């Protein structure tokens, strides 16, 4: 069994940020939980994933 098969993703959450360490290489987030903000957002373009960590290459 390869490493990718052992990785769990958050059901219902898709992600396209391939340079995040939690991105599974397909379209999923593999962290335990996510934090989205800021609290003063008025549209989806105002939000960010505060869980993002750059992938080390």
N, C-alpha and C positions, 0 to 999 in steps of 0.2 A: 504494500500500500504506500503510495507516495505522499509527500507532505500535504499537497493540495487537497487530498481526500479527507484529511483529518481536520481541516479548517471549517468551522461553522460560521454562518453568516446570519445577520439580523433579518428575520423573516419580514418581508414587506418593505425593506429599505433597499433602494438601488443607489448606486454611486458610479459616477463616471470620472472621478478624480484618480487617475492611474498613478500619479506620483505620491499618493498617500500610503503610508505603511500599512494601513488597514484595508486597502483595496485588494480584492482577491485575484485580480488579473482578468476577471470577466466583467461583472457589473454589480458586485456586492460589497458591503462593508462587513469586516470580520471582527470589529471591536466588540466588547461586551455591552457597551451602551454608547449612545451619542449625545452630544450637547449642541443644540442649535440656538443661535441668538442673532443679534442682540434683542433685548426686550422691547426696544422702541421701533422695531421693524414695522413698516406699513405695507410692504409687498414682498413677494418671494425674492426679488432682486436685492432686497435689503438684508437678507439673512446670510449667515455663514455657519459652517460646521466648525465649532470650537474644538472638536475632537481631532481634527486634522493634524497629522504629524508627517513631515516629509519622509519619503522612502529613501533609505541609504542605498546607493548603488555600488 
